[in-house]
């Protein structure tokens, strides 16, 4: 009995440990259960903001699984400096060996990723370097940005015990690195030159040759694909999508200026801005400063919306704060002229789309049943349904010139009374308070377009 109890106790303890810790990890490095485990990441094309979270996850997963190394295959013309900086920091922190495999080229941001790796291998005919920061027109980004990026490259090379001057010469043409890059020329290295300078640690024709050189022949290679969240993040941080999200957000907020309360348009606008800022937050571009500016802008716009009629100083300051926060959220650490130019183009695109959306909203939305139902429900409220009125002839061209009085605020849609008949009208301006005299200036189909009668107010 005691033996059976002991066995039963061990079994219960084993099950408890299994449930607490989960199943044992996959193959450990050099363990007796199988070949070593190697993770491989593809960095092909432009390095963008969405790449950094994906690579960070792969590094964490590889470390948790006891992988022998992570191989990063590079075939890139470069990309965003802030994205490369985040990848560089992750590589320097990684608790396991990281191997950059330069397959053909690693320019600009790609060169920084390679320099931050534990070891670098190049294929025959590969090139690495040419990392000077430039603006969107391809011109040098300026001394401040160049100095910052140059020292970043130099510090990265020092951390990995590679020639720091060679790394600096990749960024700044003023760094003299004879005979490969005399003053005035950027340093770009071939495979043979990278090997001779100690930038690269070896040459390999392919992944199998690289693994053999690292003593990992026969390793089990895992290539994790981006998950849905990482794919969504790369989509949300696409410049075109960013412009669309910003424009939808601003159109939604501006639409709320035409009616009191908070409705569907505001909800859509806030949702679009939440998607935009959520993506920017994950990639590390939004901090408390940007959030504070945007919050101040939104609060001022809400003040203009809910308290102050029309559109005045509070609304203008709100838009300025909102745009400033958005601009800062589009540039990262060590912003270059290229980052500011990119941010400017995204904001210009968003403003153009916003202007078009507001114009379309002004022309079409007041005439749609959905818009009328949403806006008039907000104006009248469910507790004050429209009072019945005597039937009147359907408004037509003969209504032009008739005078009436507003029964509700016009923002720009609302109710007015003409000869005892309650009629839905649209203000020619953005806002007319309730109780004001108005006159019909033209007809939009069967909808009277009215203007406030200023003369009557002045006589009073």
N, C-alpha and C positions, 0 to 999 in steps of 0.2 A: 504493500500500500504506500509506504513512504517513497519507494522508488517511482511509483506511478505518479504520486503527487509532485515529486521533484521534476519529473519529465513534463508533467502538465504545467507546472509553474514556469519552467524554461520556455515552453511553447507560448504561453500567454505573454511572457516578457518579450519574446521575439516578435510576436504579432504587434504588441504595443509600440515597440521601437520602429517596426516597419511603417505603422500608421503615422507615427510622429515624424519620422525622417523621410518617408517616401522610399521608392525603390532605389537600389544602389545605382550610382552614376555609371555612365557608359565607360568604355575602355579607358583606363588610366594610362599615363605616359609610361611606355616601356613595360607595362604590366604583363603578367603571364597569361592574361586572358585573351590577348590578341594583338594585332599591330597597333602602332601609335596612331593617335587621332590628330588630324590636321584640318583646320578650317580655312576655306578660301573665300575671299571677297573680290568681286569685280568692281573696279573703278574705271569705267569707260565713258568717254564723253565728258561733258562739262561737270565740274564739281559744284554742286548746288547745296543749298541749306538743308534739304531733306536727306542728304547722304550721311551727315554726321550722326544723327540719332540711330540710323541703321547700323553704322560701323561700331558705335558704342555698344549697342545691344549684342552684336556678334562677338566683340571682345569679352564682354561679361559672360556670355554663354559659353564661349570657348574656355575661359578660365574655370567656370563652374564644372565643366565636363572633363577637366584635366587634360586639355589638348596640349600637344607638344609644341604647336606653333600656329600662328595665323598668317597666311600668305595673302598679300594684297596685290593683285595684278593691276598694274597701272598702264592705261593707254588713254591719256587725257591731254588736251591742250591747255588745261588749267581751269580756272573758274573763280568763284568768290573767295576773297582772302579770309573773310570771317568764318566761312565754312571750313576752309583749310586749317585755320587756327584751332577751331574746336576739335577737328580730327587729330591735329598734331598733339594737342593736350591729352587726348584720350590715348594716343599711342605712347606718349612718354609715361603715362600712369599705368599702362598695362602691366599686369604681373607675370605675363608669359612672353616668350620671344615673338616678335612680329617681323615679317620678312616682306620687304617691298620687292616686287618682281616687275621691273620696267620692261614691258613688252612693247617695243617700238618707241614710245615717247612719254616723257613726264615733264611737261613744261609748267612754269609758273606755280600755281597752287599744287599741282601734282609733284613738283620737285620738293616742296615743303613736306608733303606727306611721305615721300621717299626718305628724306633726311631724318624724319622723326622715327622711322622704323629702326628696329634693332640691327637688322642687316639689309643690304641692298644687293640684288642680283639684276643683271642686265642681259638682254638677248643680244646676239650679234647684230650690229646695225642700229642699236638703240641710241637715243639722245636724251639728255636731261639738262635742265637749266632754263635760261631766258625767263627770269621771274620778275622783271621790272613791273611795278604797278602802273597801269595806264588808265585813262578815262575811256568813255564809250566811243570816242573818236580815234582811239589808238595812240593818243599823245601821252607823254610822260605825266604822271599824276602829281608831280610837285615834290619839293625837297622834304617836306614834313612826312608825307606818306612814304616816300622812298626810304628815308632814314629809319622810320619805324619798322618797315618790312625787312630792310637790310639787317638790322640788329636782331630781328626775330629769326632770320635764317642763320645768322652767325651763332646765336645762342643755342639754336637747335643742333647745329653741327657740333658745337662744343659738348653738348649733353651726350651726344652719341660718339664722341671722340673721332670726329671727321675734321678735315681741314677747314677751319672757320673762314679763312680769307677766300677760299674757293666758293663757299656758300654765299658770302657777301658779294662777290663779283658776279654772281648770277642775278643779283637784284639791282646793283648800282654800277653804272658804267664808269663812274669816277674812281672805283676801286681798281688799282693797278695790280694785275695778276699775270705778269709776263711768264712765258711767251704766249700763253693761250688766250689771254684777254688783256691786252695793253689798255691803258687809260682811254676811256671813250668807247670801249666795246664791252658789251655784256658777255658773260661767260656761258657758253653752251657746250656741253661735253659729249663726245661720242662714247661708245661703250669702252673702247680701249683707253681713252683718256680718263674716264671715270675710274677705271681699274688702276691705272698707273698713279693717280693722285690719292687713292685710298677712299674716294667717295663711294665706290662700289666694292663689295666684298667678293664678288664672283660673277662668272658668266655662265648662263644656262640657256640652252636652246628651247627648253620647255619646262613645264611643271615637274615632270618625272626626273629630268636631269637636276633641277633645283633640289628636289627632295633627296635625291641620291647624294648630292654634295653636302647636304645638311645631316646626313646619316639617318634619313627618314624614308629610305626606299621601302616601298610596299605599304606605306602608311594609308590608313583609311581617310579619304578626303571628303569633307562635308562642305557643301556650298549652300548656306542658308539663304533663302529668298526673302526679300522684304515682306513683312506682314502687311495686313490691310491698313493698319494705322500709319505705318511708314509710307505706304503708297499714297494714302490720303494726305499725309503731311507734305510730300513732294508736290502733290497736286495743288494744295492750298498755298504753297510758297512759290508757285509759278507766277512770274510777273503779270501775265495776262489775267490769270484768275484773281490775283491781288487787286488789280484795277477794277474788275467786275464786282468783287465783294465790297470794295470801298464805295463804288458808285451806288450799288443797291442799298448799302447802309445809309449813305447820305440822302438818297432819294426818299427812303422810308422816313428818315427823321424830318426832312423838309416837308414831306406830305403831311406830317402831324401839325405843322404850323398853320394849316388851313382849317383845323378843327380843334376844339378844346378836348381835354381828356387824353386818353391813350388808346389807340385802336390797332387794327390789323397792320397798317402800313408801318407803324412804329415797331411792332413786334418783328416784322420781317427785317426791318433795318437793323434792329438790335441783334437779331440772329446772324445776319451777314457779318456785322462787325465782330461778333463773338467768334465766328469761324476764322475771320482774318487774324484777330489778336490771339486766338488760341494757337494757330499755327506759328505766329511770330514768337509767342512765349516759349513754345517747345524748342524752337531752334535758338533761343537765347537772345533775341533781338529786342525784347520788351522788358524793361525794368520798371521800378516805381516811378521814375521821372516821366517816362512816356505815358504810363498809366495815369499819373496825376494830371498831366496836361490834357489828355483826352477826357478824363472825368470832369475837369473844370469846364472844358468846352461843351460837353453834354449837359452839365448842370445849367450853364448860361443859356443854352438853347431851350432847355425845359422851362427856365424862367421866362424866356421870351414867349414860349408856347402857351404856358398856363396862366401867366400873370399879366404880362405886358401886351396890349394889342398892337398889331402891326409888326414891324421888324425894325429894330433900332440898334442902339449901341451894344446892348447885351447880346443880341444875336450876332453882330459883327465880331465882337470879342470872342464869342463862343466858337464861331467858325475859324477864327485865327488860331485859337488854342487847339482846336481839333486838328487842323491841318498841320500845325507844328508838331503835335504828338505823333501824327501819322508819319510825317517825314522822318522823325527820329527813329520810329519803329522800323524803318526800311533800311537803315544802315547799322552795321554792327561794330565790333571792336576794330580799332584802327581803320576808320572809314577812309577810303580813297576817293579821288574825283570820280572814278567809275561808279562807286557806290552812291555818291550824291547824284550823279547824272541818272543812274538807274532809278533812284527814288523819285527824281523830278519827273522822269518820263511816266512812271507808274501813277504819280499824283495828277499829272496833266491828263493822262488817259482817263483816270477816274473822274476828274472834273468835267471833261468833255462828255463822257457818258452820263454824268449827273445832270449836266445842263440839258442834254437831249431828253433824259428821263423826265425832268421837271416840265419841260416844254410839252412833251407828249401827255403828261399827267394833266396839265392845265387845259389842253385841248380836248382830250378824250374822256378823262375820268369823270368830270362833273356830269356828263351826259349818260353815264352807265348806271343801270339800276343798282348794281352792287355798291358802287361808290355812294350813291344817294342814300341807300339804306344804312350803310356804315356811318357816314358823316352825320346824317340827320338824326340817327339814333343817339349819337354822341351829344348833339346839340340839345335835343329835346329831352332825352332821358326816358327810360321806360315808365317812370311815374308820371310823365306829362305827355300823353299821347296827343296827337293833333286833334284839335277840336273840330267837330263837323262844321262845314260851311255850306252856304247855299250853292247849288250847282251854277256854274258859269260856263259861258261859251269857251271852247278851247282857244287858248291864246294864239294869235296870229299876227300878221304884219300890222294890223290896225291898232295893236297894243302899243306900238312905238309912240312915245310922248306921254303916255299915261303916268300919273303919279300915284304913289302908294306909300305905305309905311312898313318898315321891317318889323316882323314879329319875333325874329330870332337874330342872333349874330350871323352875319354872312362871312364865312371863312373858306372859300368864297360862296359856298352853297348854303341856302337856308330858306326861310319862309318870309313872304311879305303879303300884305293885304291890299287888294285893289278893289274898291267899291264893294266891300263886304265879302269878297271872295279870297280865300286863302290859297296862295299860289307859290309853288316852288320856283325860286329864282337863283341866278348866279350873279355875284358881284363882278363888276368890271375891274375892281381893285382887289387887293388881298383881304381886306377886312372892313366891314361896316357894322357898327354896334346895333343892337336891337333898339327899336323906337325911333329910328331916323327916317326922314323922308327920302324917298328914292324915286327915280324916273326911269322908264324903260328906254334904253338907247338903241337897242336892236334886238332881233330875235335869232336864236340858234335853234332852228326847227320850230318846235313849240315851246321852247324854253326862253323866257324873258331874260335878257342881260340888262342889269340895272346899274345905275350910278347914283351915289348919294347927292341929294340936292343941297349944296352948300349954301345957296342963297337964303334958304329958310332958316338955317342955323344962325347966319350972320344977323338976320333981322331980329331974332330973339336976343 
